[in-house]
Amino acid sequence: MQNFLNTQYFNDYFNNGYIDTGVSLPAGLLEEMKNHYKNVAEARNDYPQYFSKNEHQAYLEGKVTGSLFALFPGLANKMVTKLYDKSYNKAIHLEQAFIEQICSHLLQQNFQRFFKTRFIVASYDIYLGNDHNHRSFIDVHSDIPNFHHFYETENDLTIYVPLIDVNEQNGGRLAILPESKGKLKIPGNVLLKLFEKSFLSNPDYLDENGYIDSDKIDDKAMKDFINGEPYKALMGNYKISTDFAKDYYMDEFIKNDWKAGQVVLFNNKIFHAAESWRNPDYNREIYMIRLLPVYDSKIRLKKTLHGSQFNKYLIDTQAGTIELHQHGVDLSKIPQQEKLKLRV
């Protein structure tokens, strides 16, 4: 993150767990977004699919649970669906109706000042909505890298915008453990190294530019990778760190009141949880855009997820622009000197 953020803002992030950009969305845009999602049917279009491709993560809860879920995937799917049915009325991923408009507004407000690196992929967006009868995702967790959004690292940032006030009265705030408090963070970048080590030497898994194309990796090879000792060690690290955060650092988590439309930068790879929503009169509404720094890793960005195109927007902090790449951002076209080093 020190190579991604300018020093002043890295310090804000490190000590506070987030960065207040000092920017809010225009009232008209905020109202447009709220009206748009009000008219979207209740649905959760990512979480069950996410789990069905990442069953190995159940082992984080223990070998018995992991074995049970592996033997009975139907049961696992029902349990995960039930969990998220209790969490959100709506969890809408990859709609991407507002990415360009929001990023353009931010860039007009000198959003680029936060970053050292030139190119950033605005990967996909998420809308989360829940009423006071739904709990949100209140368990302490860190969003670990996964294989169908592949290329996420420990240094992703999220443009985080509450569309309604989150405060003591309403609830709905993020509880965050800043890195400065617990020194606990999962080394997600190692997954890129493990991926390269496992697949870069096999030409069957490479695209025309010599980048690993994860869509070409067959199910057996991916399963062998997931079940291999290096990846299991990463998952073990996750479990131990999560347990430490829950057992010894709960009094170090911080909550902040944020106004509707206030734009903050948040790293979903640090430990966090959502506070329960308490207001019975209207729903909690959160909008997020995932930002990915570009590494010199030889891994191609995925182009589709659950039938939708994503990884289409590239922010150039030097030019202060966001560009739509209709067929997906091609990392091989970005000069090596403009990429963050995976290996120093």
C-alpha positions as CSV (number, residue, x, y, z in Angstrom):
1,M,0.0,0.0,0.0
2,Q,3.0,2.3,0.6
3,N,3.8,2.1,-3.1
4,F,0.1,2.6,-4.1
5,L,-0.8,5.6,-1.9
6,N,1.1,8.9,-1.6
7,T,2.8,9.1,1.8
8,Q,0.4,11.6,3.5
9,Y,-2.6,9.5,2.6
10,F,-0.9,6.2,3.4
11,N,-0.5,7.5,6.9
12,D,-4.2,8.4,7.1
13,Y,-5.1,4.9,5.9
14,F,-2.6,3.2,8.2
15,N,-3.7,5.0,11.3
16,N,-7.4,5.4,10.7
17,G,-8.3,2.4,8.6
18,Y,-9.7,4.6,5.8
19,I,-9.1,7.9,3.9
20,D,-11.7,10.7,3.9
21,T,-11.4,12.1,0.4
22,G,-13.1,15.3,1.3
23,V,-15.5,14.8,-1.6
24,S,-19.2,14.1,-1.6
25,L,-21.4,13.0,-4.5
26,P,-23.6,15.8,-6.0
27,A,-27.1,15.7,-4.5
28,G,-28.6,15.0,-8.0
29,L,-26.3,12.0,-8.6
30,L,-27.0,10.7,-5.1
31,E,-30.7,10.9,-5.6
32,E,-30.4,9.2,-9.1
33,M,-28.5,6.3,-7.5
34,K,-31.0,5.8,-4.7
35,N,-33.9,5.9,-7.2
36,H,-32.2,3.5,-9.5
37,Y,-31.5,0.9,-6.9
38,K,-35.0,1.3,-5.4
39,N,-36.3,0.0,-8.7
40,V,-34.0,-3.0,-8.8
41,A,-35.7,-6.2,-7.6
42,E,-34.4,-7.7,-4.4
43,A,-31.6,-10.1,-5.3
44,R,-28.2,-11.3,-4.2
45,N,-26.4,-11.9,-7.5
46,D,-22.9,-12.8,-6.4
47,Y,-22.5,-14.4,-3.0
48,P,-24.0,-17.9,-3.7
49,Q,-22.0,-18.1,-7.0
50,Y,-18.9,-16.9,-5.2
51,F,-19.1,-19.7,-2.6
52,S,-19.8,-22.4,-5.2
53,K,-16.5,-21.7,-6.7
54,N,-14.6,-21.3,-3.4
55,E,-15.8,-24.2,-1.3
56,H,-12.3,-24.6,0.1
57,Q,-12.7,-21.5,2.1
58,A,-15.2,-23.4,4.3
59,Y,-12.1,-25.2,5.7
60,L,-11.3,-21.9,7.4
61,E,-14.1,-22.7,9.9
62,G,-12.5,-26.1,10.6
63,K,-11.8,-29.4,8.9
64,V,-15.1,-30.9,9.9
65,T,-17.1,-28.1,8.3
66,G,-14.9,-28.1,5.3
67,S,-15.2,-31.8,4.8
68,L,-19.0,-31.7,5.3
69,F,-19.3,-28.9,2.7
70,A,-17.0,-30.7,0.2
71,L,-19.1,-33.9,0.5
72,F,-22.5,-32.2,0.4
73,P,-22.2,-29.1,-1.8
74,G,-26.0,-28.8,-2.0
75,L,-26.1,-28.4,1.8
76,A,-23.2,-25.9,1.6
77,N,-25.1,-23.8,-0.9
78,K,-28.2,-23.8,1.2
79,M,-26.4,-22.7,4.3
80,V,-24.5,-19.9,2.5
81,T,-27.7,-18.7,0.8
82,K,-29.5,-18.7,4.2
83,L,-26.6,-16.7,5.7
84,Y,-26.9,-14.0,3.0
85,D,-30.7,-14.0,3.0
86,K,-30.4,-12.9,6.6
87,S,-27.8,-10.3,5.7
88,Y,-29.0,-8.3,2.8
89,N,-32.2,-7.5,0.9
90,K,-30.1,-6.6,-2.1
91,A,-26.5,-7.4,-3.0
92,I,-26.1,-6.2,-6.6
93,H,-22.7,-6.8,-8.2
94,L,-21.3,-5.8,-11.6
95,E,-24.1,-3.6,-12.7
96,Q,-21.6,-0.8,-13.4
97,A,-24.2,1.9,-14.2
98,F,-22.4,4.6,-12.2
99,I,-18.6,3.7,-12.3
100,E,-17.7,6.1,-15.0
101,Q,-19.8,9.0,-13.7
102,I,-18.6,8.7,-10.1
103,C,-14.9,8.3,-11.1
104,S,-15.1,11.2,-13.5
105,H,-16.6,13.4,-10.7
106,L,-13.8,12.3,-8.3
107,L,-11.1,13.0,-10.9
108,Q,-12.5,16.5,-11.4
109,Q,-12.0,17.0,-7.6
110,N,-8.3,15.9,-7.9
111,F,-8.9,12.3,-6.8
112,Q,-5.6,11.4,-8.4
113,R,-3.7,13.2,-5.7
114,F,-4.1,10.1,-3.4
115,F,-2.0,7.8,-5.6
116,K,1.6,7.2,-6.4
117,T,0.9,4.7,-9.2
118,R,-0.3,5.8,-12.6
119,F,-2.8,3.2,-13.7
120,I,-5.7,1.8,-11.6
121,V,-8.4,-0.6,-12.8
122,A,-11.9,0.2,-11.6
123,S,-12.9,-3.4,-11.6
124,Y,-16.5,-3.7,-10.6
125,D,-19.2,-2.2,-8.4
126,I,-21.4,-3.4,-5.5
127,Y,-24.6,-2.1,-4.1
128,L,-25.7,-3.5,-0.7
129,G,-29.1,-2.8,0.9
130,N,-30.6,-4.1,4.1
131,D,-33.3,-3.2,6.5
132,H,-33.3,-3.4,10.3
133,N,-34.4,-7.1,10.2
134,H,-31.3,-8.0,8.1
135,R,-28.0,-8.1,10.0
136,S,-25.5,-7.0,7.3
137,F,-22.3,-8.9,7.4
138,I,-21.5,-8.3,11.0
139,D,-18.9,-11.0,11.6
140,V,-15.2,-9.8,11.6
141,H,-13.5,-10.8,8.4
142,S,-11.1,-9.8,5.7
143,D,-12.1,-10.2,2.1
144,I,-9.5,-12.6,0.9
145,P,-8.4,-13.0,-2.8
146,N,-10.4,-15.5,-4.8
147,F,-10.3,-17.2,-8.2
148,H,-13.3,-15.9,-10.1
149,H,-12.5,-12.2,-9.4
150,F,-8.9,-13.2,-9.9
151,Y,-6.1,-10.5,-9.4
152,E,-7.3,-9.1,-6.1
153,T,-4.4,-8.5,-3.7
154,E,-3.9,-7.1,-0.2
155,N,-3.6,-3.6,-1.7
156,D,-6.9,-3.2,-3.3
157,L,-8.9,-0.1,-2.4
158,T,-12.6,0.5,-2.4
159,I,-14.4,3.7,-3.2
160,Y,-17.0,3.4,-0.4
161,V,-20.1,5.6,-0.5
162,P,-23.0,5.4,2.0
163,L,-26.2,6.5,0.2
164,I,-27.8,7.1,3.6
165,D,-26.3,8.5,6.8
166,V,-24.5,5.9,8.9
167,N,-24.1,7.0,12.5
168,E,-24.8,6.1,16.1
169,Q,-28.5,6.6,15.7
170,N,-29.0,4.7,12.5
171,G,-26.2,2.1,12.9
172,G,-24.7,0.7,9.7
173,R,-21.2,2.0,10.2
174,L,-18.1,0.0,9.3
175,A,-16.1,-1.3,12.3
176,I,-12.5,-1.2,11.1
177,L,-9.2,-2.5,12.7
178,P,-6.6,-0.1,11.3
179,E,-3.2,-1.7,10.5
180,S,-1.6,0.6,13.1
181,K,-3.7,-1.0,15.9
182,G,-3.2,-4.7,15.3
183,K,-0.5,-5.1,12.6
184,L,-2.8,-7.9,11.3
185,K,-3.2,-8.2,7.5
186,I,-3.4,-11.1,5.2
187,P,-0.5,-11.2,2.6
188,G,-2.8,-11.6,-0.4
189,N,-0.1,-10.6,-3.0
190,V,1.5,-14.0,-2.4
191,L,-1.4,-15.5,-4.2
192,L,-0.2,-13.9,-7.4
193,K,3.3,-15.4,-6.9
194,L,1.8,-18.8,-6.2
195,F,-0.4,-18.6,-9.3
196,E,2.6,-17.7,-11.5
197,K,4.7,-20.4,-10.0
198,S,2.0,-23.0,-10.7
199,F,0.8,-22.0,-14.2
200,L,3.3,-19.7,-15.9
201,S,5.5,-22.5,-17.2
202,N,2.6,-24.3,-19.0
203,P,1.9,-22.8,-22.4
204,D,-1.6,-24.4,-22.5
205,Y,-2.6,-21.8,-19.8
206,L,-1.1,-18.7,-21.5
207,D,-2.7,-16.2,-23.8
208,E,-1.1,-14.8,-26.9
209,N,0.9,-12.3,-24.8
210,G,2.4,-14.9,-22.5
211,Y,0.0,-14.0,-19.6
212,I,-1.7,-16.6,-17.6
213,D,-5.4,-16.9,-18.7
214,S,-7.2,-18.4,-15.8
215,D,-10.1,-19.3,-18.0
216,K,-7.8,-21.8,-19.8
217,I,-6.9,-23.6,-16.6
218,D,-8.8,-26.9,-16.4
219,D,-10.7,-27.9,-13.3
220,K,-8.3,-30.6,-12.1
221,A,-5.3,-28.2,-12.3
222,M,-7.1,-25.5,-10.4
223,K,-8.3,-28.0,-7.8
224,D,-4.7,-29.3,-7.3
225,F,-3.6,-25.7,-6.8
226,I,-6.3,-25.0,-4.2
227,N,-5.5,-28.3,-2.4
228,G,-1.7,-27.7,-2.5
229,E,0.3,-26.9,0.6
230,P,1.2,-23.3,-0.3
231,Y,-2.4,-22.3,-0.7
232,K,-3.5,-24.2,2.4
233,A,-0.8,-22.3,4.3
234,L,-2.2,-19.0,3.1
235,M,-5.7,-20.1,4.3
236,G,-4.2,-21.2,7.6
237,N,-2.6,-17.7,8.0
238,Y,-6.1,-16.2,7.3
239,K,-7.7,-18.3,10.0
240,I,-5.1,-17.6,12.6
241,S,-5.1,-13.9,11.9
242,T,-8.9,-13.7,11.9
243,D,-9.0,-15.5,15.3
244,F,-6.4,-13.1,16.7
245,A,-8.5,-10.1,15.5
246,K,-11.7,-11.5,17.1
247,D,-10.1,-12.7,20.4
248,Y,-7.6,-9.9,21.2
249,Y,-8.4,-6.7,19.2
250,M,-12.1,-6.1,19.3
251,D,-11.6,-3.1,21.6
252,E,-9.2,-1.6,18.9
253,F,-11.9,-1.5,16.1
254,I,-13.1,2.0,15.3
255,K,-16.4,3.3,13.9
256,N,-17.0,6.6,12.2
257,D,-20.1,8.5,11.3
258,W,-20.3,9.1,7.5
259,K,-22.9,11.3,5.8
260,A,-24.9,10.2,2.8
261,G,-22.8,10.7,-0.4
262,Q,-19.5,11.1,1.5
263,V,-16.7,9.3,-0.4
264,V,-14.1,7.4,1.5
265,L,-11.3,5.0,0.5
266,F,-11.3,1.8,2.4
267,N,-9.2,-1.4,2.0
268,N,-11.5,-4.4,2.3
269,K,-8.4,-6.6,3.0
270,I,-8.0,-5.3,6.5
271,F,-10.3,-6.7,9.2
272,H,-13.7,-5.1,9.4
273,A,-17.4,-5.8,10.1
274,A,-20.7,-4.0,9.4
275,E,-22.6,-2.6,12.3
276,S,-26.3,-3.7,12.5
277,W,-28.8,-1.3,11.0
278,R,-31.2,0.1,13.6
279,N,-33.5,2.5,11.7
280,P,-36.9,0.9,10.9
281,D,-38.0,3.7,8.7
282,Y,-35.6,3.3,5.8
283,N,-32.9,0.9,4.6
284,R,-29.1,1.0,4.9
285,E,-27.7,1.6,1.4
286,I,-24.0,1.3,0.5
287,Y,-22.3,1.6,-2.9
288,M,-18.7,0.5,-3.6
289,I,-16.3,0.4,-6.5
290,R,-13.3,-2.0,-6.3
291,L,-10.0,-0.4,-7.4
292,L,-7.1,-2.6,-8.4
293,P,-3.5,-1.4,-8.6
294,V,-1.7,-2.8,-11.6
295,Y,1.2,-5.2,-10.8
296,D,3.9,-6.5,-13.1
297,S,2.5,-10.0,-12.6
298,K,2.0,-12.1,-15.7
299,I,-1.7,-12.7,-15.0
300,R,-4.4,-11.6,-17.3
301,L,-7.5,-9.8,-15.9
302,K,-10.7,-11.8,-16.2
303,K,-13.2,-10.3,-18.7
304,T,-16.5,-11.8,-17.5
305,L,-18.1,-12.7,-14.2
306,H,-21.5,-14.4,-13.9
307,G,-22.2,-13.6,-17.6
308,S,-21.3,-9.9,-17.3
309,Q,-18.3,-8.1,-18.6
310,F,-16.1,-6.4,-16.0
311,N,-12.6,-5.0,-15.6
312,K,-13.5,-2.5,-18.3
313,Y,-12.4,0.8,-16.8
314,L,-8.9,2.1,-16.5
315,I,-8.1,5.2,-14.5
316,D,-5.0,7.2,-15.5
317,T,-4.0,9.3,-12.5
318,Q,-1.4,11.2,-14.6
319,A,-3.9,12.3,-17.2
320,G,-6.8,12.5,-14.7
321,T,-9.0,10.4,-16.9
322,I,-11.1,7.2,-16.8
323,E,-11.2,5.2,-20.1
324,L,-13.7,2.5,-21.1
325,H,-12.1,-0.6,-22.6
326,Q,-15.0,-2.3,-24.1
327,H,-13.3,-5.7,-24.3
328,G,-11.6,-5.4,-20.9
329,V,-8.4,-3.8,-19.8
330,D,-5.3,-5.5,-21.3
331,L,-2.5,-5.4,-18.8
332,S,0.0,-6.4,-21.4
333,K,-0.5,-3.0,-23.0
334,I,0.5,-1.1,-19.9
335,P,4.3,-0.3,-19.9
336,Q,6.2,-2.3,-17.3
337,Q,7.7,0.9,-15.7
338,E,4.1,2.0,-14.9
339,K,3.3,-1.1,-12.9
340,L,3.9,-1.9,-9.2
341,K,6.6,-4.4,-8.6
342,L,5.3,-7.8,-7.3
343,R,8.9,-8.7,-6.4
344,V,11.1,-5.9,-5.1
